[in-house]
Amino acid sequence: MFGGFKIQGRTADAAMKILEDALAIEDAGCFMLEFEAVPAKIAKLISEQLTIPTIGIGAGVGCDGQILLCYDLLGVFTDFKPKIHQALRKTHGGRGRRIGQYIKEVKEGSFPTTITPTS
């Protein structure tokens, strides 16, 4: 929507705008909301205000669920390499091991603590 891979909600005004939009979307009948590249604290606070589930992609463990693109998990890139790829490679080893580790960490609620946008 905004172009590029930029963290959203870094300022108080921007975070309030995301909250207002999320509440309006929920009020309009949305059944789920995705937060992408939103600081973990902001995604968690907004998720706590909503009654619908939230899914995070680079938005911390405070969301109700997690998305990780297979291309990012497995390291299949052409031009753009997301920051998460380096962190996964360092902490999870080879491609086959990364899938099982990702599933385990999502279930225990520890993914993506070390690679979530914080500012």
C-alpha positions as CSV (number, residue, x, y, z in Angstrom):
1,M,0.0,0.0,0.0
2,F,2.8,2.4,0.9
3,G,5.4,1.0,-1.5
4,G,8.7,-0.6,-0.4
5,F,9.4,-2.4,2.8
6,K,9.1,0.3,5.4
7,I,8.2,-0.1,9.1
8,Q,4.8,1.6,9.8
9,G,3.6,3.1,13.1
10,R,7.0,4.5,14.3
11,T,5.5,7.7,15.7
12,A,2.7,8.1,18.2
13,D,0.6,9.8,15.5
14,A,1.2,7.0,13.0
15,A,0.4,4.4,15.7
16,M,-2.9,6.1,16.5
17,K,-3.8,6.2,12.9
18,I,-3.2,2.5,12.6
19,L,-5.4,1.9,15.7
20,E,-8.2,4.1,14.4
21,D,-8.1,2.3,11.0
22,A,-8.1,-1.1,12.7
23,L,-11.1,-0.2,14.8
24,A,-12.9,1.2,11.8
25,I,-12.1,-1.9,9.8
26,E,-13.4,-4.1,12.6
27,D,-16.5,-2.0,12.9
28,A,-17.1,-2.4,9.2
29,G,-17.3,-6.2,9.6
30,C,-13.8,-7.4,8.9
31,F,-13.1,-10.8,10.4
32,M,-9.3,-10.6,10.7
33,L,-6.5,-8.1,10.4
34,E,-2.9,-8.4,9.2
35,F,-0.1,-6.3,10.6
36,E,3.0,-6.1,8.4
37,A,6.2,-4.4,9.5
38,V,4.5,-2.7,12.5
39,P,6.6,-2.4,15.7
40,A,5.9,-5.3,18.0
41,K,4.7,-3.1,20.9
42,I,2.2,-1.3,18.6
43,A,0.8,-4.4,17.1
44,K,0.4,-6.0,20.5
45,L,-1.4,-2.9,21.9
46,I,-3.7,-2.7,19.0
47,S,-4.4,-6.4,19.0
48,E,-5.5,-6.1,22.6
49,Q,-8.0,-3.5,21.6
50,L,-9.6,-5.6,18.9
51,T,-12.1,-8.5,19.2
52,I,-11.0,-9.9,15.8
53,P,-7.8,-12.0,15.4
54,T,-4.7,-10.3,14.2
55,I,-2.0,-11.9,12.1
56,G,1.5,-10.6,12.1
57,I,4.2,-10.6,9.4
58,G,7.1,-8.9,11.0
59,A,4.9,-7.5,13.8
60,G,5.9,-9.5,16.9
61,V,4.5,-12.2,19.1
62,G,1.6,-10.0,20.3
63,C,-0.5,-10.9,17.3
64,D,-2.9,-13.9,17.4
65,G,-1.0,-15.6,14.5
66,Q,2.1,-15.4,12.4
67,I,2.8,-15.4,8.7
68,L,6.2,-16.1,7.2
69,L,6.6,-16.4,3.5
70,C,8.2,-19.7,2.3
71,Y,10.5,-17.7,0.1
72,D,11.8,-15.8,3.1
73,L,12.0,-18.9,5.3
74,L,13.9,-20.9,2.7
75,G,16.1,-18.1,1.4
76,V,14.8,-18.2,-2.2
77,F,15.4,-14.6,-3.5
78,T,16.3,-12.8,-6.7
79,D,16.8,-9.1,-5.9
80,F,15.5,-8.2,-2.5
81,K,16.7,-10.1,0.6
82,P,14.6,-9.4,3.7
83,K,16.3,-8.8,7.1
84,I,14.6,-11.9,8.5
85,H,16.6,-14.2,6.1
86,Q,19.9,-13.5,7.8
87,A,18.5,-14.0,11.3
88,L,16.8,-17.3,10.3
89,R,20.0,-18.5,8.7
90,K,22.1,-17.8,11.8
91,T,19.6,-19.2,14.3
92,H,17.9,-22.0,12.4
93,G,20.6,-23.5,10.2
94,G,19.7,-25.3,6.9
95,R,16.5,-25.0,5.0
96,G,14.9,-28.2,6.2
97,R,15.6,-27.4,9.8
98,R,14.1,-23.9,9.4
99,I,10.6,-25.2,8.7
100,G,10.4,-27.4,11.7
101,Q,11.9,-24.7,13.9
102,Y,9.5,-22.1,12.6
103,I,6.5,-24.3,13.4
104,K,7.8,-25.0,16.9
105,E,8.5,-21.4,17.7
106,V,5.1,-20.2,16.5
107,K,3.4,-22.8,18.6
108,E,5.3,-21.9,21.7
109,G,4.9,-18.1,21.1
110,S,8.6,-17.3,20.7
111,F,8.6,-16.4,17.0
112,P,9.6,-13.7,15.9
113,T,11.1,-12.1,19.0
114,T,14.7,-11.6,17.7
115,I,13.7,-10.3,14.2
116,T,10.7,-8.1,14.7
117,P,10.8,-4.4,13.8
118,T,11.2,-2.5,17.1
119,S,11.4,1.1,16.0
